[in-house]
Amino acid sequence: MAEHFDFLALGGGSGGLAAAQRAAMHGASAAVIESGRLGGTCVNVGCVPKKVMWHAAQVAHTLEDAAGYGFDVDLRGHDWGALKERRDAYIARLNDIYARNLERRDVTLFRGRGVFRGPHELEVDGQAITADHVVVATGGKPRVPDVPGADLGMVSDDFFDLDSCPASVAVVGSGYIAVELAGMFAALGAETTICVRYDGVLRRFDPMLQAQLMAALDRSGISVRTQLPLSGLEQSGDDIMLAAGDGSRICSTEKVLWAIGRTANTAGLGLEEAGVVLNSDGTIVTDEWQNTNLDGVYAIGDVTGRAELTPVAIAAGRRLADRVIGGMTDRRLDYDCIPTVVFTHPTIGTVGMTEPEAREKFGDSVRIYESGFKPMYDQMTGHDSRAVVKLVVAGDDERIVGCHVFGPGSDEMLQGFAVAIRMGATKQDFDDTVAIHPTAAEELVTLT
């Protein structure tokens, strides 16, 4: 006999957990199906452990800078294994917290792999589960290219299984995962190379951010090899040889990490058999309300292929539950003006349109305000560093449609500016705001 619920989330990652718990808060009987660790990619092999490693890399940079501030530091090396042990224990505590939160909100957790047996019926280890509302939130997984020797490389999930820092590593890819992990490897002792197919990194970001990061990677000793399609990997003694499309050998390195994108976790879920329409890349087709083509079946997060960010999945899941359970008929996620941060060294913060996107939409009404400077922090260290802030405005009222920040602290400063920009702030609003001095953030309200 099937167990029935008002609301069922297939996937216990950030989006599925947020949706089910919000549904329960509205009084629904709710359940979650999850075969792995609670928290999904973000908690286990993504945002959270990544930020721990970013902090470690940042500490390494700070130790290098200590002499500039008068400290005589005797550094005896870095114990990657010890850090991994503490990091893994922290993640395990988070897994337990997620489980307790489900219990506290009376959300039923089914441990196992869920498979659709019909539009509103799933099966988990022989147990039939039905629900009035079903949301697919199964996330994604790292993509591995179809080239000879691809299995010699690792993916971002494997990064968190490493017990020590390799002597050398080649990161293949140009997106934020590639540049973030490359920065961590380099700071913690690996000779690091980034291999990209095109002319640079972060190709979907504002050109200013692309240019500044390329320069910063060079200053940090990370080699970026551009215009370099790979034909495969070969084992060469203890190292791995990377071969180019023309058959030439690019470099030899201890580890290769694929960071070429992610694919949706939709295979083997019975979605197509249940009648759910998928895109050619395996992502689930949804409308602006997160609806699939089937009534009462929805999809949120990375599995939809839109704005693959943890807070986006959480926001979409909560709004979905507000609408279908809470009766808030107009509640949905607006995918415009989503802020995000890239945890490079230094960090990148961005929200809204890039300059090319704005010019394509608003034409000649677009104006750019930009300022570059050497961060105060590095006035003492002597490093040849650069920070840049940029506002993209449009129209006679100079409404801010894009904000891009490169430099120390951009990760923390951007959230407040994102609120203002989402509310329709203009350049004059920023000009009328009293600056906080001395900070990098003040540059955004003093641009001329």
C-alpha positions in Angstrom: 0.0 0.0 0.0 1.4 3.4 -1.0 2.2 6.0 1.7 0.6 9.3 0.7 1.8 12.9 1.3 0.7 16.4 0.3 4.2 17.3 -0.9 7.2 15.2 -1.9 10.7 16.3 -2.8 12.9 13.9 -4.8 16.3 14.9 -3.6 17.6 16.0 -0.2 19.9 18.8 -1.3 19.4 22.5 -0.6 16.4 22.9 -2.9 14.5 19.8 -1.9 15.0 20.3 1.8 14.0 23.9 1.6 10.8 23.1 -0.4 9.7 20.2 1.8 10.3 22.1 5.1 8.5 25.2 3.8 5.5 23.0 2.8 5.5 21.4 6.3 5.5 24.9 7.8 2.3 25.6 5.8 0.7 22.5 7.4 1.3 20.0 4.6 2.3 16.4 5.2 5.8 16.4 3.5 8.5 13.9 2.7 12.0 13.9 1.2 13.7 11.0 -0.7 17.5 11.0 -0.6 20.0 8.2 -1.3 23.1 10.0 -0.3 24.1 12.5 2.4 21.7 15.2 3.3 22.6 18.6 2.0 23.4 17.6 -1.6 26.3 19.0 -3.5 26.6 22.3 -1.7 27.1 20.8 1.8 29.1 17.7 0.9 31.2 18.4 -2.2 30.5 22.0 -3.1 30.0 25.4 -1.4 30.7 24.5 2.2 33.8 22.4 2.0 35.0 24.6 -0.9 34.8 27.7 1.4 36.8 25.9 4.1 39.5 25.3 1.5 39.3 28.8 0.3 39.9 30.0 3.9 42.9 27.7 4.1 44.3 29.2 0.9 43.6 32.7 2.2 45.5 31.9 5.4 48.4 30.8 3.3 48.4 34.1 1.4 48.2 36.0 4.7 51.2 34.2 6.1 53.1 35.2 3.1 52.1 38.8 3.7 52.9 38.8 7.4 56.4 40.3 7.0 54.9 43.4 5.5 53.0 44.0 8.7 56.1 43.4 10.9 55.7 39.8 11.8 58.5 37.3 11.7 56.7 34.0 11.0 58.3 30.6 11.0 56.2 28.5 8.7 56.7 24.7 9.0 54.3 23.7 6.2 50.7 22.8 5.8 49.0 19.5 6.9 46.3 19.0 4.2 45.3 15.7 5.8 44.6 17.3 9.2 42.5 20.0 7.6 40.5 17.4 5.7 39.8 15.5 8.9 38.4 18.6 10.6 36.6 19.7 7.5 34.9 16.3 7.1 33.9 16.3 10.8 32.3 19.7 10.2 30.3 18.4 7.2 29.2 15.4 9.2 27.8 17.7 11.9 25.9 19.6 9.2 24.4 16.3 7.8 23.1 15.6 11.3 21.7 19.1 11.7 19.8 18.7 8.4 18.3 15.4 9.7 17.3 16.9 13.0 15.6 19.8 11.2 13.5 17.4 9.2 12.4 15.6 12.4 11.7 18.9 14.1 9.4 19.9 11.2 7.8 16.5 10.9 9.1 15.9 7.4 9.4 12.2 6.6 12.8 11.1 5.2 13.0 8.1 2.9 16.6 6.8 2.5 17.1 5.3 -0.9 16.9 6.0 -4.6 13.5 7.2 -5.8 12.2 6.2 -9.2 9.0 7.5 -10.8 6.3 4.8 -11.4 3.8 7.4 -12.6 3.3 11.2 -12.5 2.5 11.2 -8.8 3.9 7.9 -7.6 7.5 7.0 -6.8 9.1 3.9 -5.5 12.0 3.7 -3.0 13.4 0.2 -2.3 10.0 -1.4 -3.0 8.1 1.2 -1.0 5.4 3.0 -3.0 5.0 6.7 -2.2 2.4 9.0 -3.7 1.9 12.8 -3.4 -0.3 15.5 -4.7 2.7 17.7 -5.4 6.1 16.2 -6.4 9.2 18.4 -6.9 12.3 17.0 -8.6 15.4 18.4 -7.0 18.1 15.9 -7.8 20.8 18.4 -8.7 23.7 17.7 -11.0 27.1 16.0 -11.2 30.5 17.0 -12.7 30.9 16.3 -16.4 33.7 14.2 -17.8 34.7 14.6 -21.4 34.5 11.7 -23.9 38.2 11.6 -24.7 40.8 8.8 -24.4 42.1 8.5 -20.9 39.5 10.7 -19.4 39.2 8.4 -16.4 42.8 9.4 -15.4 41.4 12.8 -14.4 39.4 13.6 -11.3 36.4 15.9 -10.9 35.5 18.4 -8.2 33.9 15.8 -6.0 37.2 14.0 -5.9 39.0 17.2 -4.8 37.4 16.7 -1.4 38.7 13.2 -1.1 42.4 14.2 -1.6 44.5 13.4 1.5 47.4 15.6 0.5 48.2 18.4 -2.0 49.6 17.1 -5.2 53.0 18.5 -6.4 51.4 19.6 -9.7 47.9 19.8 -11.1 46.3 20.8 -14.4 42.7 22.1 -14.1 40.8 21.8 -17.4 38.0 24.3 -17.7 37.3 28.0 -17.6 34.3 28.4 -15.3 34.1 29.4 -11.6 34.8 25.9 -10.3 38.0 25.7 -12.4 39.4 29.0 -11.2 38.4 28.5 -7.6 40.0 25.1 -7.2 43.1 26.2 -9.1 43.6 29.1 -6.7 43.3 26.7 -3.7 45.8 24.2 -5.2 48.3 26.9 -5.9 48.1 28.6 -2.5 48.5 25.3 -0.7 51.6 24.3 -2.7 50.8 22.8 -6.1 52.3 23.9 -9.3 49.1 24.8 -11.1 48.1 25.1 -14.7 44.6 26.0 -16.1 43.9 24.7 -19.6 41.0 26.4 -21.5 39.6 25.9 -25.0 39.0 29.6 -25.6 40.8 32.8 -25.0 40.4 33.1 -21.2 38.4 32.3 -18.1 34.9 33.2 -16.8 33.7 33.9 -20.4 30.1 34.6 -19.2 31.2 37.3 -16.8 31.8 41.0 -17.4 34.9 41.6 -19.5 36.5 43.7 -16.7 36.2 40.7 -14.3 37.7 38.4 -16.9 40.7 40.6 -17.6 41.4 41.3 -13.9 41.3 37.7 -13.0 43.6 36.6 -15.8 46.1 39.2 -14.6 45.7 38.1 -11.0 46.2 34.4 -11.9 49.4 35.3 -13.7 50.6 37.3 -10.6 49.9 34.3 -8.4 52.0 32.0 -10.5 49.2 30.0 -12.1 49.8 29.3 -15.7 46.7 29.7 -18.0 47.0 27.9 -21.3 44.4 29.3 -23.7 43.1 28.1 -27.1 43.8 24.6 -26.1 41.3 21.8 -26.9 42.4 18.5 -25.4 42.4 15.2 -27.2 43.0 13.0 -24.2 45.2 11.9 -21.3 48.0 9.4 -21.1 49.7 7.8 -18.2 53.4 8.7 -18.3 55.2 7.0 -15.4 53.8 8.6 -12.2 52.4 11.6 -14.0 49.6 12.2 -16.5 50.4 13.6 -19.9 47.9 16.0 -21.5 47.6 15.8 -25.3 46.3 18.6 -27.5 43.9 18.4 -30.4 46.8 18.4 -32.9 48.4 15.5 -31.1 51.2 17.5 -29.4 51.9 17.1 -25.7 50.9 20.0 -23.6 52.3 19.2 -20.2 53.0 16.4 -17.7 51.4 16.7 -14.2 50.7 14.6 -11.2 46.9 15.3 -11.2 44.3 16.4 -13.8 41.0 17.9 -12.6 38.1 18.1 -15.1 36.0 21.3 -14.4 34.2 21.5 -17.7 30.6 21.9 -16.4 27.9 19.8 -14.9 25.1 17.5 -16.1 21.7 17.1 -14.6 21.0 14.1 -12.4 17.9 12.8 -14.4 19.1 9.5 -15.7 17.4 6.4 -14.3 14.7 8.3 -12.4 11.9 7.2 -14.6 11.1 10.8 -15.6 10.5 10.2 -19.3 8.4 7.1 -18.6 6.3 9.1 -16.3 5.8 11.7 -19.1 8.1 14.5 -17.9 9.7 16.4 -20.8 13.5 16.8 -20.8 15.8 19.1 -22.8 18.4 17.5 -25.1 21.0 18.0 -22.4 19.0 16.0 -19.8 17.7 19.0 -17.8 14.0 19.2 -17.0 11.9 21.6 -19.0 10.1 24.1 -16.6 8.2 27.3 -17.0 8.7 30.5 -14.9 6.7 28.9 -12.1 8.9 25.8 -11.9 6.1 23.7 -13.5 7.0 20.8 -15.7 4.6 19.7 -18.4 2.7 17.5 -15.9 0.2 19.0 -13.4 1.5 18.9 -9.9 5.1 17.9 -10.9 7.8 20.5 -10.6 11.6 20.9 -10.8 14.0 23.2 -9.1 17.7 23.8 -8.8 20.5 22.6 -11.0 18.3 19.9 -12.5 16.6 22.6 -14.5 19.9 24.1 -15.9 19.0 27.6 -14.8 21.2 29.7 -12.5 23.0 26.7 -10.9 23.5 28.2 -7.5 22.5 26.9 -4.1 20.6 30.0 -2.9 18.7 29.9 -6.2 17.5 26.4 -5.5 16.5 27.3 -2.0 14.6 30.4 -3.1 12.8 28.5 -5.9 11.9 25.7 -3.5 10.5 27.9 -0.8 8.5 30.0 -3.3 7.1 26.9 -4.9 5.9 25.6 -1.6 4.5 29.0 -0.7 2.5 28.9 -4.0 1.2 25.3 -4.2 0.7 24.7 -0.4 0.6 28.1 1.2 -1.8 29.6 -1.3 0.4 32.5 -2.3 -0.7 32.4 -5.9 1.8 34.9 -7.3 4.8 33.5 -5.5 7.7 32.5 -7.8 11.4 33.2 -8.2 12.5 36.0 -10.4 15.7 34.8 -12.1 16.8 38.4 -13.1 19.4 40.2 -11.0 20.8 37.2 -9.1 24.0 38.1 -7.2 26.9 35.6 -7.1 30.5 35.5 -5.9 33.5 33.6 -7.3 35.9 32.6 -4.5 39.2 33.3 -6.2 42.1 35.3 -4.7 41.0 38.0 -4.6 37.3 37.4 -4.7 34.8 38.5 -7.4 31.3 39.8 -6.8 28.8 40.4 -9.5 25.1 41.1 -9.9 22.9 42.1 -12.9 24.0 42.6 -16.5 27.4 42.6 -17.9 28.4 45.6 -20.0 27.8 43.7 -23.4 24.4 42.4 -22.2 23.3 45.9 -21.2 24.4 47.5 -24.4 22.6 44.8 -26.4 19.4 45.6 -24.4 19.6 49.3 -23.8 21.9 50.5 -26.6 23.4 54.0 -26.4 21.7 54.8 -23.1 24.2 52.7 -21.3 27.0 54.4 -19.3 29.9 52.9 -17.4 31.4 54.1 -14.1 34.6 52.4 -13.2 37.5 52.8 -10.7 40.6 50.8 -10.2 43.0 51.1 -7.3 45.6 49.2 -5.3 44.0 47.8 -2.2 45.2 49.4 1.1 46.1 46.0 2.4 48.8 45.6 -0.2 50.3 49.0 0.4 52.2 47.3 3.2 52.8 43.9 1.5 54.3 45.4 -1.6 52.3 43.0 -3.8 51.4 44.3 -7.3 47.7 43.9 -6.9 44.6 45.6 -8.3 41.0 46.1 -7.3 38.3 47.4 -9.6 34.7 48.4 -9.2 32.3 48.9 -12.1 28.7 50.1 -12.4 26.7 49.6 -15.5 23.8 52.1 -15.7 21.0 52.7 -18.3 18.5 55.3 -19.2 18.0 59.0 -18.4 17.7 58.1 -14.7 20.9 56.1 -14.7 19.3 53.0 -13.1 22.0 50.6 -12.1 21.6 47.4 -14.1 25.0 45.8 -13.3 27.5 45.9 -10.5 30.9 44.1 -10.8 33.6 44.1 -8.1 37.0 42.6 -8.2 39.2 42.7 -5.1 39.5 41.8 -1.4 36.1 41.9 0.4 33.9 41.8 -2.7 32.3 38.6 -1.5 31.0 40.3 1.7 30.2 43.7 0.3 28.1 42.6 -2.6 25.0 41.4 -0.8 23.9 44.8 0.4 24.5 46.4 -3.0 22.5 43.6 -4.6 19.5 44.5 -2.4 19.7 48.1 -3.5 20.1 47.3 -7.2 17.1 44.8 -7.1 15.0 47.6 -5.6 15.8 49.8 -8.6 18.6 52.0 -7.2 20.0 54.7 -9.5 23.5 56.1 -9.7 22.2 59.2 -7.9 21.0 57.0 -5.0 24.5 55.6 -4.7 26.0 59.1 -4.9 23.7 60.3 -2.1 24.9 57.6 0.2 27.6 58.6 2.7 30.7 56.5 2.1 32.3 54.3 4.8 36.0 55.2 4.9 38.5 53.6 4.5 36.9 50.7 2.7 36.9 49.3 -0.8 33.1 49.4 -0.7 33.1 53.2 -0.6 34.4 53.2 -4.2 30.9 52.2 -5.4 29.3 55.3 -3.9 32.0 57.8 -4.9 32.3 57.0 -8.6 32.4 59.9 -11.0 
